[in-house]
Amino acid sequence: MTDYFEIHARDGAARLGELRLSEPVRTPGLVDDVLEDAGSLWAADRAMPEGDDDVLTVLPHRGFPGGTDEAVQESFAVEYPDVEFPSAAVVSSESVGFHDIPGPDDPASGADAYVVSNARSAIGHGAALVETVVAVRETIPADTALIFSGVATPRNVALLAYAGVDAFDASRAIVKGTQGKYLTSEGEYYLEDLEELPSPLSEETDIDAFDREDCVEHNVAALEAELSIVRQRIRDGRLRDYIEGQARHDQWLTAAMRELDDQWAYLEERTPILREADLDAATGDTIRRVEIQRFADRVTTRYRNRFENPLVLTPCSAKKPYSESKSHGRFHDAIQWRAHQVSMTSPIGVVPQELETTYPAQHYDSVVTGRWTEDEKRFVASVLERYLERNEYPRVVAHVPDEGYRDIVERVEDSLDLDVAYTVGKGAHPTDEESIAALSSELSGELKYSKREREHNTVRAIADYLLGDGAGDDLFPDIQTTSRYPKIQVRDDEETQLATMVPNYGTLSFTLEGAKQWVDSDAPVKRVEIDDFVPHGSVLAPGIVDADEDIRVGDEVVVEGPKAFAVGRAEMFGTEMVESTRGIGAEIRHVEER
């Protein structure tokens, strides 16, 4: 909990923030000029500094290098006092639990930032770095800043910010410069090996006159430039896209990114359920992204098919949503609502027709070569297999081409002992006249499902995806739907509006009556408890008493307090709402006084 640090935007674990000093400092950023160290208690006893709003004061501390015996760290752990000025405490990833760090119900505010003393020992080791960041980040309050000192370079700082580090110093870049090492975002070079200066950022640009002092100036400027890129990427919600390319310049950074992907609970909690930005699927690591894995998990554990018709598997399309593409228009002409259509795609997996607008199904763009990698085939096959284990169909039709798609279907067909009908001949294309005719013929005699059934199943499927298995039936047992897809309005049998489908993200937006029905149903409720006030426009974190831990940024939430009942959208994840003392916890759409 903090009075001097505020988070303005989030992109997974990365945050765009501000140290609220007399001259604000943007983060992720450098804090050399505003960090004032009160000194180490190893050398001598230190008087408590008076502090100043101009600087972030590092309180008297004992730093522990990596690998220090746990008993030693516990014995010499410092109890940091609660002070009235901007302050930072020093912890290590191994000793952070020994310090008296205030929890959400503690009246003490605690430090505004935490400096990790063993950060340097983690640099160069992917697993160690991730363990260090996650251990500290999950122990300190969610709204405090995390500082790594002596580690940042233009090459690694984007990954460090992506992992959840908020602030850095330039000491490593400076030392490298004094050693004659010229730093860029993709590597480092000895000055004597350079015949020209790659993207010089110092006043001196002549390679013959460029000395180590110029090298220091350049290195710091390059670090600041990289941090500027990181901040913009966080604003755009596209830091991960940048990381997937940038981390390739160093094997340990790639390893760190993959190790971080394995920290599912840490990253998933901090990753929004929707974004305005598209997702670039340009590398094999995209499959490991939280957004991709979450979609696949929810489709195979929450979603349930409600149609009684056959299943038709189709390829994806470049145009999103798929139903607006020319190829899927041709598929529809053949299917004519006689089958349930599920699209196969990399990197998403499988996309039931009801979820084609749900993030990230209509928000990704992949590299199209016509060839599938083995990792892509293995992933999509595993998702399809889990999907078919959960959902029963009278029969399965695969309207897919040879390359990649058919191989995947055949793997699942063999694994589950299915009898799949294929309607695209060898070497043919799914949109060929012959293929379309074969698909139409395969569905001959099948009854069409109605527009009403299609719309009802769509809003129930979205509710399943957002809230949990069976939520759609619990929440919308008897409904009417109005307006045209994809702007479906959900009404009860008295024509009271309950919710609206949001076409941009494939989610549901509840009215007050819909929120009340949600609360009264058996569907899991994402609830925010507030203090004794009536919110208008937004709920700030200080007014939040409690929040469900499974709330994610972008989730629909019910907001309740002694004086108000409201519905809106989460701007923080649940734990962050409870632990934070600054920032918007939820945006309110409708509110009613009690």
N, C-alpha and C positions, 0 to 999 in steps of 0.2 A: 504494500500500500504506500502511496506516495503523494506528496504535494507538489513535487517539482519535475515530474515526468508524465507526459501524456501521449497516448497512442492515437494517431489520426487515421491510419489506414492499415490494413492487414493483407498479407498474401501468404497464406499458410502460416508457417512459424515466423516468417519475416514480418517486421512491423515498420511503418513509417511513423516516426515519433518526434518529440521535441523535449529537450531539457529546458525547463521553464526558469532559466536564470534571468538576470537583469537584461542580458543580451541572449535571446533564445538560440539554442543550438539544435539543428536538424539532425535526426538520426534515421538510418545508419549514417554515422559520420565520425570525424576525428574530434577528440576531446582534449588534445594536448594543451591547448591554450586556456582551458577552463578547469583542468584537473589539478587540485592542490593537495599534496600528500602530507598528512600530519605526522608521518613517520612510523617506523617499525618498532614494535615493543621488544623485539629480540635484542636490539642494541641498547635500549635504555627505556626507562619509564617516560611516558609522554603525557603532557598536560592536555586536557580536552581543548581543542581549538574553539575560538569564538565563532568561526564560520562567517560566511558572507554570501549574499545572493548573487554576487558576480561570478562565483566559482562553485564547482562541485568538490567538496572537501572529502578526501579519503580519510576516514577516522583511524586513529591509532590501531595498529593491526599486527598480526603475526601471519606471515605468508608461509605456506607449505609447498615445497616442490612435489611433483608427481612421485608416487611410490613411498611417501613418508608413512611410517608405521601408524596404524589407526589409533593405537593407544596413546601415542605421542600427540597426535592431532586432537584427540579428545581432551587430553590433560591440559593442553595449552590453548584450547579454543577461547577466543575473545568474546565476551558479552558486550555487544555494541549498545550504547545508550540511545534512547530516543531523543533526538535533537530537533531544534526549531529552524535549522538551516539546511540547504541542499547537501546531502551527504551520501557517501558510498562506503560500503563495508567490503572487506577482503575475505573471500572464502575460497576453498578448493572444492573440486567435485567430490572429493573423498571425505571432507570435513564439514560440508555445508549443513548436514543434519545435526551437528553438534552445537551450532550457533542458535541463539534464542531469536529466531525470526518470527515476527508477529503473524498470526493467522487472521482470517477474515473477521473473527469475533473479538480480537485483541484491540483494546483501546489505543495501544501504542502504534505509531505510524510506521516505525522501522526506517531502514535506509531507502533512499530513492533509487539507488543503483548498487550493483554487486560486481566487484572486480574479481576475476578468477585467477588465483595465484599459480595454478598448475597448467595454465593454458598452453604455455610453450612446449611442455612435454607431450602434448597431444598433436602438435603440428607434424605432418608427415605420416601420420597413422590414421587411416580413415575410421576404423572402429573406435580408437581411443578418443578421437575428436568428438564423434557422435555421443559416446558415453559421457564425456565431460559436459557437453552442452545440455543434454537431456537431464542428467543428474541435477545440475544446478537450476535449470529452467523450471523443472517440475517441483522444486523445493521452495524457491523464492516466490513471492507474490507475483501474479500474472502481469500486474501493471507496473512493475519495476524494470529498470534497464539492466541489461547484461553487458559487461565490459570485458573485452579481451585486450590485454596489453602485451606489446612486444611480439606480435605475430602477424599483423596485417601486411599484405603486399597487394599490388594490383591484380595479381593472378589468383589469390585465394580469398579475397575479401567478399566477393559475391557469394561464394559458397558458405562462408561464415555467417553472413547476413541471412541467407536462406535457411540456415540451421536454427537461427533465433538469436544471434548476437547483435546487439544494438549499437555499440560504440567501440572505438579503437583508438590507439595512438599510432603515430608515424615512426616510432623508434626503429622498427625493423627495416623499414624502407630507407631511413637515414643511415643506419649502420651499413646496409648494403651499398649505399652510395659512397660512403667513405672507403669501402673496400674496392671501389671501382666496378661495381656491378650495376648495370643499367637495366631497370625493371620496366616491363610492359605487362599488359593484361594476359599475355600468352607465354611469358617466360622471363628469363634474365640472361644478360650477356655481359661478358667482360669487355670493358671499354677497348682494350687493346685488340680485341678480335673483331671490332666493328669497322667497316669501311664507310658506313654512313649511319646516321642516327634514325632509327625507326620512330616515327611520330614524336619528334622532340617537343617537350613541354617546358623548356627552360628558355631564358633569354638568349643564351649562347647556343647557336645551331651549327656552327662550323666544327666538324669532327676533329680537325687538327688543333683547335683551340679549346675544345671541350675537356674540362678537367673534373676531378672528383667533387669539387664544390658544386659545379654545374650538375653533376650526376645526382647529388643529394637533392638539389632543387627540382630536377626533373622527376625523380622517384616520388617525392612528396606530391607533386602536381599530378603525376599519373595515378597515384592512390586516390587523390581527391576526385579526379575525373571518373575513375571507376565507381566510386561511391555515388557520384551523381547519376551514373547510368543505373546503378542498383536502385536508388530512390525512385527514379522514373519508372523502372520496371515494376516496382511494388505498386506505384500509383496505377499503372495500367493492368495490374493483376497478371503479369506475364514474366515474373522472375524465373519460374521453373523453366520456361522455354529458353531463356538466356543461359541458365545454368547447364542445361543438357549439352549445349555446344561449348560453352566456356570451360567447363570442368574437364573436357577432353585434353586440355593442354598439359595436364599432370595426372599421372596414374592414381596418385593417392587422393586427389580431389574427386576423381570418378568413383573410387572406392568409397569415399566418404558419402557421396550422393547416394550410392546404392545401400550403404549401411543405414543411412537416414530413412530411405524408403522402407527398410525393414522395421523401423520404429513406428509401426502402424498406429498405435494408440496415441503417441505424441503428435504425429502429423495429422491424423484424421480429425482429432479434436479441434485443431487449429485451421483446418481447411474448410472454406465455405461450401455450401451445397450448390451454389450457383455463382456465376460471374457474368459480367458483361463482355469480357474479353474472350475471343476464340482460343482454343487449345491447339497448339501446333504439334502434330504427331510426326516428328522428323527423325527420331532416333529409336533404337530398340528399347531404350530406357523409359519411353513414354508409357509403355504397358505397365510399368511399376508405379506410376503416379497414383496418388490417393484418389483423385477424381475418377480415374479409370477403374481401379480396384473396387472402389465404393459402389460404382454403378453396377459392375458385374456381381458384386456380393448381394446388393439389394434385389436385382433382377432374379437371382437364383435362391433367395431366402425370404423375400417379402412379397414379390409379385406372384400372382396366381392367375392363370388363364381361366376366363369365365365363359368362353365360347365352346360350343359343342361340335363345331365344324372341324374339318381336317386342318392340319398345319401345312403352310407353304413357306419354305425357306427360300429367301431371295438374296441376291447380293445387295450391297449398299449402293449409294450414288454419291457423286461429288456434290450435288446440290442438296442443301438441307433446308427444311425437313425433307426426308426422302419422298414423301407423297407428292411434293411439288416438282419432282424431276420428271423428265421425259421418259426415262426408262421405267420408273415406277408407275407412271401413267399408263404405260403399255401393260405392265403387270396387272394393274387394276382392271383394265379393260378385259383381261382374260379371267381374272379371279371373280370379279363382280360380287363381292361380299359373300362368296360361297366358301371361303376358307379364312383362317386366321393367319395373317402375314407376319413373319418375323424376319428381320434383316440380319445378315451376318456381316461383320465388319471388323477390321483391325484399325485402331487398337481397342475398340469398345467391347467387342465380344458379340452379343446378340441383343437386338433391339426389338421388342414387341411393338406392334403398330400403335398401341395406346400410349407408349412412352417415347415416340419419335421426336417430340419437342422437348423432352425433359433433359436438363443439363446433365452430362455434356453431349447427348446424342445428336443435337443439331448445332453444336458449337465447336466441332473439331475439324481440322483439315489435315489430311495425311498425304505423304509422298506416294504418288501413284506410279508404279513401274509395271504393274501387271504380274509381278512375281512376289510370292510370300516367303518370308524367312521361316525357318523351322520354329523359332520362338513364337512368331505370330500364329502359326498353325497350332502349336501346342496350347497356347493360351486360349484361342477362340474355341478349339475343340473341347477344352476342359470346361469352359463356360457353357457351351452348347450341351455337353453331357449332363452337367448339373441341372440345366434348365429342363431337359427332357426327363430326367429322373423325378423332378418335382411336378411336372405338368403332363397329364395324359391326353392323348389325341386318338381319335379313331383310326387315323392313318397319317403318315408323313410324306409330303411331296417336296422334293428338292429341285427348285428351278434355278440351278447355279451352273456356272461355266466350269470347265475342266480345271484350270490353273488355281491351285490353292483351295478354293471353295469345295470342290467335289472331294478332294483328298480329306478335308476336315470332316465332311459329312460321313464319308465312308469309315473313317476311324471310329466315329461315334456309333455308327450303325453296327459295326462289328462288336464294339465294347458293350452295347446295350442289347444286342441281338434283335435289332429292328429290321423291318422290311420296308425300305425307302423306295419310293417311285421317283425316278429321275426323268425330267422332261426336257432337258437340253442335251442334244446329241454330242458325240465326240467332235471337238473342234468347232462346234456351233456357238453362237452367242445367244444369251437369254432373250434379247429383243428381236431376234430373227423371226420372220413370219412363221417358219416351221416350228420354232420353239414355243412361240406364243400360242399357236394352234394346239400343240401338244399339251400345254398347261391347261388350256380351256377344256380340252377333251378329257383330261384326267379328272377334272372336277365336275364332269357331266353328271347330272342327277342329284347333285348336292343342293340343299335348300339355302336360300339367302337369309342372312340375319338382317334385322331391321335397323334403321337409323337410330331408333330409340335404344335398342340393345347395344349398339355400337357406342353411343354417347354415354350411356349409363356405365358400361364396362370401362370406358376411358377414364371417367372421373374416379371410379372406384379403384382402378389400377394405380392412378397417380396417388391416391390416398394411401394405398398399400406401400408404395415406394417411399413416400415421405414419412409415414408414421409407423408402419410395421405390418407384419403378416395379418391379414384379416381385417385391417382397419377400414378398408373401403366398405365392406358389408356392415360393419358395426356402426360406422358413421353415416352412411347413406343407405338405410334399408329400404325406404320407400321415397322415391324422389321423382321429380320431373326435370327435364332439361330444356332450356330455351337458348336462343341465339345459335349462330353457326359455329362449327368447329373451325379454328381452334380456340374460339372465345366462348366456350360453353358456360352457361350459367346454370347453377344447381339450385333447385327450389324444392320445398317440401310439398306435401299433398294439398296444402292451403295456399300454394304459390308464393310463399315467403322465401326470398332469396337467402340461400345459405352460403354459397361460395361462387367464385368465378375462376375459370381456368385462365392462367396467365400464359399466353402463347409464346412470349419471349423465352421463358425458362421451363415451361411444362410443369408448373407448380399450381397450387390452389391458393386463392386469396379469400379468406373467410370474412363474412359479415358478423355483426354482433350476434344475430340469431344463430348463425352457423357455429360460432364459437361456443355458444351456450349448448347447442346440440352436441358439439364435440366433447365438452366437459361432462355431459350427462351420458355419453355413450361409453362403450367398453374399449374404444380406441385409445391407445396411449396418448396422453396429453403432455405437451411441452409447456410447462407452466413457469411463469415468473411472478414471484411474490414481491409486492412493493409496500412501501411505508404508507403513512396516513395522509395521502394527497391524491388529487385527480390529475393525471398526466394529460398534457396537450402537446401533440406533435412528436414528443420523444420522452423516453425515460432515461435519466442520467444514472450512472452506476451508483452514486452515493444513496440514491433512493431505493435501491434494490436490496431486499432483505434476504431472499433466497432464489435459487433458480435450478431447474433440473440439469443434471450433469450431461445429459445427452443432447442438449441444445447446441446447434451449430449455427454459425453465421449464415443468414439467409433463411433459416427455419421460420415457419409460421409459429407464433407463440400466443398463448393466453396470458394476459397480465391482470393480476388480481391484487386488491388491497382493501383495507377497511372502508375506503370511500369510493372505490372505482372497480369496474370490470371493463377490460379492454382487450383488443386483439391487434396484433401487428407483426412486425418482422424483426428477428434478432440481428443485432449489429455486433455482438460479442458471443463467444461460446459460453456455455453455462457457468463453468468454473470461473472464467474471467469476470463475468457479471458480478459474482459474489465477492471476489477478491479485489476488485478495482475501486478506486476512489475518484477517478476522473473518467470522462468519456461517455458516449451514448451507448446504453445497453440495448435498447430496442426502439424502433420507430413505431409510433402508434397510428393505426389507420382509423379505428372506431373506438369510442369510449363512452361509457354510461356511468353516471354518478349513482352511488348507492345511498 
